Amino acid sequence: MSLYSPISRRGFVRYAGASTLAVSAGPPLWGASDFWNRKPVNAWSSQEIAQLTAHSPWAKEVNAEFELDSDYTTNGNAGPGIGRGGILTAPGADSQNQFEIGRDKNDKPRAPRSREPVTVRWESAQPILDALGIPLPSDFQGRYVLSVSGLPLGVMDKRRRNGSGPELSADPQENTPAARQRRMIEQLQASATLEARGREPEQPGLVRVVPRTAGTYLFGFSKDLLPLAANDREVVFTLRTALMSVRAKFEPKEMLYRGQLSV
């Protein structure tokens, strides 16, 4: 079974439970109690799995930082909307997911204050595989695989000038949901990098959407092009598009599982 196959009831409960319980898992505590190295897998509790898969050396919750794009029309149905007082609401967001633009009372530029969290997770790491009980798709074998979950809807589509919907292609076949998904994957593949400090960043050779999930994508990076070791000081995943950017830092020295670097 893989992420692309129908998930068993047990696997679904574990996967969904990890996402749901992550909200209440609290801050990372692995400095004092790295249970994944002290306890057998079958003794991990649901809350521990939630912590491992959302707040751990292999999983980071970070903000999607939105940026203004002169080619992106605001106030569209699926695009960001500007309201009173220069409040920009993220696509698909509720009233709490906002940040300010323009200038403050001291006439200084307001910095983006994103309220749209995403989770970046090292899916190819053995502790994550053990926690979820779901193997990776076969075409991701031999790659570092990272997932980004919670990407806002509509962030890759240019808007019509009247803000009524996505800019349509002259070819109707390019406007189907499948075609839009294909274009989004192509854009994500061109926009993502994985970089170890002191070395050139690498782009993913493979990007896939995870079925039956909201805004979750897998990014596969070649292990041969970017060999990693426990003494690497920092590894950074970056996703930068015209409208938003995501940046997550990982420390290899913390990503030790049963005494070995696990990525």
PARO-967050 format. One record per residue (C-alpha): residue in three letters; x, y, z; residue number from 1. Coordinates in nm, 2 decimals. Example, Ala and Ser with C-alpha at 12.3 -4.5 7.8 and 13.67 -1.06 7.14 Angstrom:
! PARO-967050
r code ALA	xx 1.23	yy -0.45	zz 0.78	pos 1
r code SER	xx 1.37	yy -0.11	zz 0.71	pos 2
//
This chain:
! PARO-967050
r code MET	xx 0.00	yy 0.00	zz 0.00	pos 1
r code SER	xx 0.12	yy 0.35	zz -0.08	pos 2
r code LEU	xx 0.01	yy 0.71	zz -0.04	pos 3
r code TYR	xx -0.15	yy 0.66	zz -0.39	pos 4
r code SER	xx -0.34	yy 0.35	zz -0.29	pos 5
r code PRO	xx -0.67	yy 0.32	zz -0.10	pos 6
r code ILE	xx -0.57	yy 0.36	zz 0.27	pos 7
r code SER	xx -0.67	yy 0.08	zz 0.51	pos 8
r code ARG	xx -0.89	yy 0.18	zz 0.80	pos 9
r code ARG	xx -0.60	yy 0.14	zz 1.04	pos 10
r code GLY	xx -0.37	yy 0.34	zz 0.82	pos 11
r code PHE	xx -0.63	yy 0.61	zz 0.76	pos 12
r code VAL	xx -0.70	yy 0.65	zz 1.13	pos 13
r code ARG	xx -0.33	yy 0.68	zz 1.20	pos 14
r code TYR	xx -0.27	yy 0.93	zz 0.92	pos 15
r code ALA	xx -0.58	yy 1.14	zz 1.00	pos 16
r code GLY	xx -0.51	yy 1.12	zz 1.37	pos 17
r code ALA	xx -0.16	yy 1.25	zz 1.33	pos 18
r code SER	xx -0.30	yy 1.55	zz 1.14	pos 19
r code THR	xx -0.59	yy 1.62	zz 1.38	pos 20
r code LEU	xx -0.40	yy 1.57	zz 1.71	pos 21
r code ALA	xx -0.11	yy 1.78	zz 1.59	pos 22
r code VAL	xx -0.31	yy 2.09	zz 1.69	pos 23
r code SER	xx -0.29	yy 1.99	zz 2.05	pos 24
r code ALA	xx 0.04	yy 1.82	zz 2.05	pos 25
r code GLY	xx 0.22	yy 2.13	zz 2.19	pos 26
r code PRO	xx 0.57	yy 2.25	zz 2.14	pos 27
r code PRO	xx 0.85	yy 2.01	zz 2.05	pos 28
r code LEU	xx 1.00	yy 1.83	zz 2.36	pos 29
r code TRP	xx 1.25	yy 1.60	zz 2.20	pos 30
r code GLY	xx 1.54	yy 1.76	zz 2.38	pos 31
r code ALA	xx 1.42	yy 1.60	zz 2.70	pos 32
r code SER	xx 1.23	yy 1.30	zz 2.58	pos 33
r code ASP	xx 1.29	yy 1.17	zz 2.23	pos 34
r code PHE	xx 1.05	yy 0.88	zz 2.27	pos 35
r code TRP	xx 1.11	yy 0.76	zz 1.91	pos 36
r code ASN	xx 1.46	yy 0.65	zz 2.02	pos 37
r code ARG	xx 1.36	yy 0.52	zz 2.36	pos 38
r code LYS	xx 1.04	yy 0.33	zz 2.29	pos 39
r code PRO	xx 0.94	yy 0.06	zz 2.04	pos 40
r code VAL	xx 0.72	yy 0.17	zz 1.76	pos 41
r code ASN	xx 0.42	yy -0.03	zz 1.88	pos 42
r code ALA	xx 0.44	yy 0.15	zz 2.21	pos 43
r code TRP	xx 0.40	yy 0.50	zz 2.06	pos 44
r code SER	xx 0.08	yy 0.67	zz 2.17	pos 45
r code SER	xx -0.15	yy 0.87	zz 1.94	pos 46
r code GLN	xx -0.03	yy 1.19	zz 2.09	pos 47
r code GLU	xx 0.33	yy 1.10	zz 2.05	pos 48
r code ILE	xx 0.26	yy 1.01	zz 1.68	pos 49
r code ALA	xx 0.09	yy 1.35	zz 1.65	pos 50
r code GLN	xx 0.40	yy 1.52	zz 1.79	pos 51
r code LEU	xx 0.64	yy 1.33	zz 1.57	pos 52
r code THR	xx 0.45	yy 1.40	zz 1.25	pos 53
r code ALA	xx 0.39	yy 1.77	zz 1.31	pos 54
r code HIS	xx 0.64	yy 1.90	zz 1.57	pos 55
r code SER	xx 0.97	yy 1.71	zz 1.57	pos 56
r code PRO	xx 1.31	yy 1.72	zz 1.40	pos 57
r code TRP	xx 1.14	yy 1.58	zz 1.09	pos 58
r code ALA	xx 0.83	yy 1.80	zz 1.08	pos 59
r code LYS	xx 0.79	yy 2.17	zz 1.10	pos 60
r code GLU	xx 0.49	yy 2.39	zz 1.11	pos 61
r code VAL	xx 0.58	yy 2.72	zz 0.94	pos 62
r code ASN	xx 0.39	yy 3.01	zz 0.80	pos 63
r code ALA	xx 0.32	yy 3.05	zz 0.43	pos 64
r code GLU	xx 0.44	yy 3.41	zz 0.38	pos 65
r code PHE	xx 0.22	yy 3.58	zz 0.12	pos 66
r code GLU	xx 0.37	yy 3.84	zz -0.12	pos 67
r code LEU	xx 0.20	yy 4.09	zz -0.35	pos 68
r code ASP	xx 0.21	yy 4.01	zz -0.71	pos 69
r code SER	xx 0.13	yy 4.28	zz -0.96	pos 70
r code ASP	xx -0.01	yy 4.02	zz -1.20	pos 71
r code TYR	xx -0.25	yy 3.88	zz -0.94	pos 72
r code THR	xx -0.58	yy 4.05	zz -0.92	pos 73
r code THR	xx -0.71	yy 4.07	zz -0.57	pos 74
r code ASN	xx -1.07	yy 4.02	zz -0.45	pos 75
r code GLY	xx -1.13	yy 3.72	zz -0.69	pos 76
r code ASN	xx -1.33	yy 3.42	zz -0.58	pos 77
r code ALA	xx -1.02	yy 3.21	zz -0.51	pos 78
r code GLY	xx -0.76	yy 3.48	zz -0.49	pos 79
r code PRO	xx -0.65	yy 3.70	zz -0.20	pos 80
r code GLY	xx -0.89	yy 3.98	zz -0.11	pos 81
r code ILE	xx -0.81	yy 4.33	zz 0.01	pos 82
r code GLY	xx -1.06	yy 4.46	zz 0.26	pos 83
r code ARG	xx -1.09	yy 4.78	zz 0.47	pos 84
r code GLY	xx -0.77	yy 4.90	zz 0.64	pos 85
r code GLY	xx -0.54	yy 4.72	zz 0.40	pos 86
r code ILE	xx -0.62	yy 4.37	zz 0.54	pos 87
r code LEU	xx -0.53	yy 4.10	zz 0.29	pos 88
r code THR	xx -0.71	yy 3.77	zz 0.34	pos 89
r code ALA	xx -0.54	yy 3.46	zz 0.21	pos 90
r code PRO	xx -0.71	yy 3.24	zz -0.04	pos 91
r code GLY	xx -0.95	yy 2.99	zz 0.11	pos 92
r code ALA	xx -0.89	yy 3.15	zz 0.45	pos 93
r code ASP	xx -1.14	yy 3.24	zz 0.72	pos 94
r code SER	xx -1.14	yy 3.58	zz 0.90	pos 95
r code GLN	xx -0.85	yy 3.48	zz 1.13	pos 96
r code ASN	xx -0.61	yy 3.41	zz 0.84	pos 97
r code GLN	xx -0.51	yy 3.77	zz 0.75	pos 98
r code PHE	xx -0.22	yy 4.00	zz 0.73	pos 99
r code GLU	xx -0.18	yy 4.37	zz 0.67	pos 100
r code ILE	xx -0.03	yy 4.55	zz 0.37	pos 101
r code GLY	xx 0.04	yy 4.91	zz 0.30	pos 102
r code ARG	xx 0.20	yy 5.15	zz 0.56	pos 103
r code ASP	xx 0.14	yy 5.18	zz 0.93	pos 104
r code LYS	xx 0.06	yy 5.50	zz 1.13	pos 105
r code ASN	xx 0.43	yy 5.59	zz 1.13	pos 106
r code ASP	xx 0.43	yy 5.56	zz 0.75	pos 107
r code LYS	xx 0.65	yy 5.26	zz 0.76	pos 108
r code PRO	xx 0.58	yy 4.96	zz 0.53	pos 109
r code ARG	xx 0.39	yy 4.68	zz 0.70	pos 110
r code ALA	xx 0.56	yy 4.34	zz 0.68	pos 111
r code PRO	xx 0.35	yy 4.04	zz 0.57	pos 112
r code ARG	xx 0.20	yy 3.87	zz 0.88	pos 113
r code SER	xx 0.08	yy 3.54	zz 0.75	pos 114
r code ARG	xx -0.19	yy 3.35	zz 0.94	pos 115
r code GLU	xx -0.18	yy 3.05	zz 0.70	pos 116
r code PRO	xx 0.03	yy 2.77	zz 0.86	pos 117
r code VAL	xx 0.16	yy 2.48	zz 0.65	pos 118
r code THR	xx 0.34	yy 2.17	zz 0.76	pos 119
r code VAL	xx 0.67	yy 2.06	zz 0.60	pos 120
r code ARG	xx 0.75	yy 1.70	zz 0.68	pos 121
r code TRP	xx 1.03	yy 1.46	zz 0.58	pos 122
r code GLU	xx 0.82	yy 1.17	zz 0.46	pos 123
r code SER	xx 1.12	yy 0.95	zz 0.36	pos 124
r code ALA	xx 1.26	yy 0.95	zz 0.72	pos 125
r code GLN	xx 1.21	yy 0.61	zz 0.88	pos 126
r code PRO	xx 1.05	yy 0.74	zz 1.20	pos 127
r code ILE	xx 0.78	yy 0.91	zz 0.99	pos 128
r code LEU	xx 0.73	yy 0.59	zz 0.79	pos 129
r code ASP	xx 0.71	yy 0.39	zz 1.11	pos 130
r code ALA	xx 0.46	yy 0.64	zz 1.27	pos 131
r code LEU	xx 0.22	yy 0.65	zz 0.97	pos 132
r code GLY	xx 0.26	yy 0.29	zz 0.85	pos 133
r code ILE	xx 0.22	yy 0.40	zz 0.49	pos 134
r code PRO	xx 0.51	yy 0.33	zz 0.24	pos 135
r code LEU	xx 0.61	yy 0.58	zz -0.02	pos 136
r code PRO	xx 0.51	yy 0.54	zz -0.38	pos 137
r code SER	xx 0.76	yy 0.33	zz -0.58	pos 138
r code ASP	xx 0.87	yy 0.62	zz -0.80	pos 139
r code PHE	xx 1.00	yy 0.81	zz -0.50	pos 140
r code GLN	xx 1.24	yy 0.53	zz -0.40	pos 141
r code GLY	xx 1.60	yy 0.66	zz -0.38	pos 142
r code ARG	xx 1.49	yy 1.01	zz -0.31	pos 143
r code TYR	xx 1.45	yy 1.24	zz -0.01	pos 144
r code VAL	xx 1.08	yy 1.30	zz 0.00	pos 145
r code LEU	xx 0.93	yy 1.60	zz 0.17	pos 146
r code SER	xx 0.56	yy 1.69	zz 0.19	pos 147
r code VAL	xx 0.39	yy 2.03	zz 0.22	pos 148
r code SER	xx 0.05	yy 2.01	zz 0.37	pos 149
r code GLY	xx -0.21	yy 2.29	zz 0.39	pos 150
r code LEU	xx -0.12	yy 2.49	zz 0.08	pos 151
r code PRO	xx -0.39	yy 2.75	zz 0.03	pos 152
r code LEU	xx -0.63	yy 2.71	zz -0.26	pos 153
r code GLY	xx -0.58	yy 2.92	zz -0.58	pos 154
r code VAL	xx -0.22	yy 3.04	zz -0.51	pos 155
r code MET	xx -0.09	yy 2.93	zz -0.85	pos 156
r code ASP	xx -0.36	yy 3.07	zz -1.07	pos 157
r code LYS	xx -0.35	yy 3.41	zz -1.22	pos 158
r code ARG	xx -0.68	yy 3.60	zz -1.19	pos 159
r code ARG	xx -0.89	yy 3.76	zz -1.45	pos 160
r code ARG	xx -0.87	yy 4.14	zz -1.44	pos 161
r code ASN	xx -1.23	yy 4.16	zz -1.32	pos 162
r code GLY	xx -1.15	yy 3.92	zz -1.04	pos 163
r code SER	xx -1.42	yy 3.68	zz -1.14	pos 164
r code GLY	xx -1.21	yy 3.36	zz -1.16	pos 165
r code PRO	xx -0.89	yy 3.21	zz -1.30	pos 166
r code GLU	xx -0.75	yy 3.34	zz -1.62	pos 167
r code LEU	xx -0.87	yy 3.10	zz -1.89	pos 168
r code SER	xx -0.67	yy 2.95	zz -2.17	pos 169
r code ALA	xx -0.79	yy 2.97	zz -2.53	pos 170
r code ASP	xx -0.78	yy 2.59	zz -2.54	pos 171
r code PRO	xx -1.08	yy 2.46	zz -2.34	pos 172
r code GLN	xx -0.88	yy 2.14	zz -2.26	pos 173
r code GLU	xx -0.63	yy 2.35	zz -2.06	pos 174
r code ASN	xx -0.91	yy 2.47	zz -1.83	pos 175
r code THR	xx -1.01	yy 2.14	zz -1.69	pos 176
r code PRO	xx -0.94	yy 2.05	zz -1.32	pos 177
r code ALA	xx -0.68	yy 1.79	zz -1.44	pos 178
r code ALA	xx -0.50	yy 2.05	zz -1.66	pos 179
r code ARG	xx -0.49	yy 2.31	zz -1.38	pos 180
r code GLN	xx -0.36	yy 2.04	zz -1.14	pos 181
r code ARG	xx -0.09	yy 1.95	zz -1.39	pos 182
r code ARG	xx 0.02	yy 2.31	zz -1.43	pos 183
r code MET	xx 0.03	yy 2.36	zz -1.06	pos 184
r code ILE	xx 0.25	yy 2.06	zz -1.01	pos 185
r code GLU	xx 0.49	yy 2.19	zz -1.29	pos 186
r code GLN	xx 0.50	yy 2.53	zz -1.12	pos 187
r code LEU	xx 0.56	yy 2.37	zz -0.78	pos 188
r code GLN	xx 0.84	yy 2.16	zz -0.92	pos 189
r code ALA	xx 1.01	yy 2.47	zz -1.06	pos 190
r code SER	xx 0.96	yy 2.67	zz -0.74	pos 191
r code ALA	xx 1.10	yy 2.43	zz -0.48	pos 192
r code THR	xx 1.45	yy 2.37	zz -0.36	pos 193
r code LEU	xx 1.64	yy 2.17	zz -0.10	pos 194
r code GLU	xx 1.97	yy 2.31	zz 0.02	pos 195
r code ALA	xx 2.24	yy 2.21	zz 0.26	pos 196
r code ARG	xx 2.44	yy 2.50	zz 0.40	pos 197
r code GLY	xx 2.75	yy 2.57	zz 0.19	pos 198
r code ARG	xx 2.62	yy 2.38	zz -0.12	pos 199
r code GLU	xx 2.41	yy 2.46	zz -0.42	pos 200
r code PRO	xx 2.03	yy 2.41	zz -0.38	pos 201
r code GLU	xx 1.87	yy 2.12	zz -0.57	pos 202
r code GLN	xx 1.53	yy 2.12	zz -0.73	pos 203
r code PRO	xx 1.29	yy 1.82	zz -0.70	pos 204
r code GLY	xx 1.30	yy 1.57	zz -0.98	pos 205
r code LEU	xx 0.94	yy 1.46	zz -0.90	pos 206
r code VAL	xx 0.63	yy 1.63	zz -0.75	pos 207
r code ARG	xx 0.30	yy 1.46	zz -0.69	pos 208
r code VAL	xx -0.03	yy 1.55	zz -0.52	pos 209
r code VAL	xx -0.15	yy 1.32	zz -0.24	pos 210
r code PRO	xx -0.50	yy 1.20	zz -0.33	pos 211
r code ARG	xx -0.79	yy 1.26	zz -0.09	pos 212
r code THR	xx -0.60	yy 1.53	zz 0.09	pos 213
r code ALA	xx -0.64	yy 1.91	zz 0.09	pos 214
r code GLY	xx -0.34	yy 2.09	zz -0.05	pos 215
r code THR	xx -0.08	yy 1.82	zz 0.02	pos 216
r code TYR	xx 0.21	yy 1.76	zz -0.22	pos 217
r code LEU	xx 0.52	yy 1.54	zz -0.22	pos 218
r code PHE	xx 0.85	yy 1.67	zz -0.34	pos 219
r code GLY	xx 1.12	yy 1.41	zz -0.43	pos 220
r code PHE	xx 1.49	yy 1.52	zz -0.44	pos 221
r code SER	xx 1.78	yy 1.31	zz -0.56	pos 222
r code LYS	xx 2.00	yy 1.17	zz -0.29	pos 223
r code ASP	xx 2.29	yy 1.14	zz -0.53	pos 224
r code LEU	xx 2.29	yy 1.51	zz -0.61	pos 225
r code LEU	xx 2.26	yy 1.62	zz -0.25	pos 226
r code PRO	xx 2.42	yy 1.36	zz -0.02	pos 227
r code LEU	xx 2.35	yy 1.45	zz 0.35	pos 228
r code ALA	xx 2.53	yy 1.36	zz 0.66	pos 229
r code ALA	xx 2.47	yy 1.41	zz 1.03	pos 230
r code ASN	xx 2.74	yy 1.67	zz 1.05	pos 231
r code ASP	xx 2.57	yy 1.90	zz 0.80	pos 232
r code ARG	xx 2.48	yy 2.21	zz 0.99	pos 233
r code GLU	xx 2.14	yy 2.30	zz 0.83	pos 234
r code VAL	xx 1.91	yy 2.18	zz 0.55	pos 235
r code VAL	xx 1.65	yy 2.42	zz 0.42	pos 236
r code PHE	xx 1.34	yy 2.34	zz 0.21	pos 237
r code THR	xx 1.21	yy 2.65	zz 0.02	pos 238
r code LEU	xx 0.90	yy 2.69	zz -0.19	pos 239
r code ARG	xx 0.88	yy 3.03	zz -0.35	pos 240
r code THR	xx 0.60	yy 3.12	zz -0.60	pos 241
r code ALA	xx 0.48	yy 3.46	zz -0.73	pos 242
r code LEU	xx 0.24	yy 3.50	zz -0.44	pos 243
r code MET	xx 0.38	yy 3.30	zz -0.15	pos 244
r code SER	xx 0.69	yy 3.15	zz 0.00	pos 245
r code VAL	xx 0.75	yy 2.87	zz 0.25	pos 246
r code ARG	xx 1.08	yy 2.81	zz 0.42	pos 247
r code ALA	xx 1.15	yy 2.52	zz 0.67	pos 248
r code LYS	xx 1.48	yy 2.46	zz 0.84	pos 249
r code PHE	xx 1.60	yy 2.11	zz 0.95	pos 250
r code GLU	xx 1.90	yy 2.02	zz 1.17	pos 251
r code PRO	xx 2.06	yy 1.69	zz 1.06	pos 252
r code LYS	xx 2.22	yy 1.65	zz 1.40	pos 253
r code GLU	xx 1.87	yy 1.63	zz 1.55	pos 254
r code MET	xx 1.74	yy 1.38	zz 1.29	pos 255
r code LEU	xx 1.89	yy 1.08	zz 1.44	pos 256
r code TYR	xx 1.69	yy 0.76	zz 1.47	pos 257
r code ARG	xx 1.83	yy 0.46	zz 1.64	pos 258
r code GLY	xx 2.17	yy 0.62	zz 1.63	pos 259
r code GLN	xx 2.16	yy 0.69	zz 1.25	pos 260
r code LEU	xx 2.08	yy 1.00	zz 1.04	pos 261
r code SER	xx 1.73	yy 0.93	zz 0.91	pos 262
r code VAL	xx 1.62	yy 1.15	zz 0.61	pos 263
//
